[in-house]
């Protein structure tokens, strides 16, 4: 349903994992996400920062920034930015 991704208003920032990251999920984790829609929804919303557009090209995305995600429990994300072969690689840590 549409409320899976947008239970809040835009703008927003989405930290989307790469295909490689998804492919490297352990089989057990993938199975849990595939069989539990609530868990999948919470994981996906954990990658969304609502009401906050962040642009790395204008310097808006910097290391050690902390944001509240769109999860129901307000999981906190800490962002790290690395320059890697002329491209920025963003990693984020979830705090529960």
C-alpha positions in Angstrom: 0.0 0.0 0.0 1.1 3.6 -0.4 1.3 4.2 3.3 4.3 1.8 3.4 6.7 4.5 2.2 5.0 7.8 2.7 3.2 7.9 6.1 4.6 11.4 6.3 4.9 14.4 4.0 7.8 15.1 1.7 10.6 16.3 1.4 12.6 13.4 2.6 16.0 11.8 2.3 16.4 8.1 1.4 19.6 6.2 2.0 19.2 3.4 -0.4 21.5 0.4 0.0 23.4 -0.7 -3.1 22.5 -4.0 -4.9 25.8 -5.3 -3.6 24.7 -4.6 0.0 21.4 -6.4 -0.5 23.0 -9.3 -2.3 25.4 -9.7 0.7 22.6 -10.1 3.2 22.8 -13.4 5.0 20.2 -15.8 3.8 18.5 -16.0 7.2 18.1 -12.2 7.3 16.7 -12.1 3.8 14.3 -14.9 4.8 13.1 -13.0 7.9 12.6 -9.8 5.9 10.8 -11.6 3.1 8.4 -13.4 5.5 7.7 -10.5 7.9 6.1 -7.4 6.3 6.2 -5.4 9.5 9.9 -6.0 10.0 10.6 -5.2 6.3 8.6 -2.0 6.6 10.6 -0.9 9.7 13.9 -1.7 8.1 12.9 0.3 5.0 11.7 3.3 7.0 15.0 3.1 8.9 16.6 4.3 5.7 14.3 7.4 5.4 14.8 10.7 7.1 11.5 12.5 6.9 11.0 16.3 6.3 14.8 16.8 5.7 16.3 17.0 2.2 20.1 16.4 2.4 22.3 17.0 -0.6 25.9 15.8 -0.5 27.0 17.9 -3.5 26.4 21.2 -1.8 28.1 20.1 1.4 24.9 19.3 3.3 25.9 15.7 4.0 28.8 15.5 6.4 30.3 12.8 8.7 29.0 12.3 12.2 25.6 13.9 11.6 22.7 12.3 13.5 19.1 12.1 12.2 15.9 10.6 13.5 14.6 8.0 11.0 11.0 7.4 9.9 10.7 4.2 11.9 7.8 4.0 14.4 10.3 4.0 17.3 12.3 6.9 15.9 15.5 5.0 15.4 18.5 7.3 15.2 21.0 7.2 12.3 24.6 8.4 12.4 26.0 9.2 8.9 29.6 8.9 7.8 30.8 10.1 4.4 33.9 8.8 2.6 35.4 9.9 -0.7 36.0 6.7 -2.7 37.4 6.8 -6.2 35.8 10.3 -6.9 32.4 9.1 -5.6 31.0 9.5 -2.2 30.2 6.4 -0.2 27.8 7.0 2.7 27.6 4.6 5.5 25.1 4.8 8.4 24.8 3.3 11.8 21.5 2.6 13.4 21.1 3.4 17.0 18.1 1.8 18.7 
